[in-house]
Amino acid sequence: MWDAIVGPWPWYVGGPLIGLFVPLLLLLGNKQLGLSGSLRAICAAVAPGRLPFFRYDWKTSGLWNVALATGVLLGAALATLTGGVPTPAVSPATHEALATIGLPNVSGLMPAEIFSWRALLTMRGAICMLGGGFLGGFGASYAGGCTSGHGVMGLAARQVASLIALCGIFAGGILATFVLLPAIS
């Protein structure tokens, strides 16, 4: 029983469970499933009134997002402490593709050439990590949602803006994979 709880769940179990939360949250609390709103709420709480984007009543509309993000972080920490972090299986074709763009030794969850303290403490690493985090976080908040928010909540609500956002996110991922990553590696 414990293995079924802490182990990875197949897509046909996890996907419908996430999908069931969308109407449940809408019906019971008129809330939208998504995490990127928590960044806006936290910034509004820490630096209120400086930027127009952060001038809103975050306690009534944004506190939900902060509670959700806190729960996700605590749940991830608990899962990591109790079950560890499994190393994903990477296919030989993916290893070869990564080697052609300058990442020959991929092990673990992320390439150490890009995601390590040694790489982070370089100018290139700091710009990529901090700039990417800033652009990703504020871009998701400004766009009204992140990839999962638009993909799960926005498409379920049949919002054209979410479809457009997902097309842009997908195109950005392709651009980063085949243009940006080879350029910085």
Sequence and secondary structure as in RCSB ss.txt:
>XXXX:A:sequence
MWDAIVGPWPWYVGGPLIGLFVPLLLLLGNKQLGLSGSLRAICAAVAPGRLPFFRYDWKTSGLWNVALATGVLLG
AALATLTGGVPTPAVSPATHEALATIGLPNVSGLMPAEIFSWRALLTMRGAICMLGGGFLGGFGASYAGGCTSGH
GVMGLAARQVASLIALCGIFAGGILATFVLLPAIS
>XXXX:A:secstr
 HHHHHS   HHHHHHHHHHHHHHHHHHH     SHHHHHHHHHHHSTTSSGGG S HHHHTHHHHHHHHHHHHH
HHHHHHHH        HHHHHHHHHTT     SSS TTTSSHHHHTSHHHHIIIIIHHHHHHHHHHHTTS HHII
IIIIHHTT HHHHHHHHHHHHHHHHIIIIIHHHH 
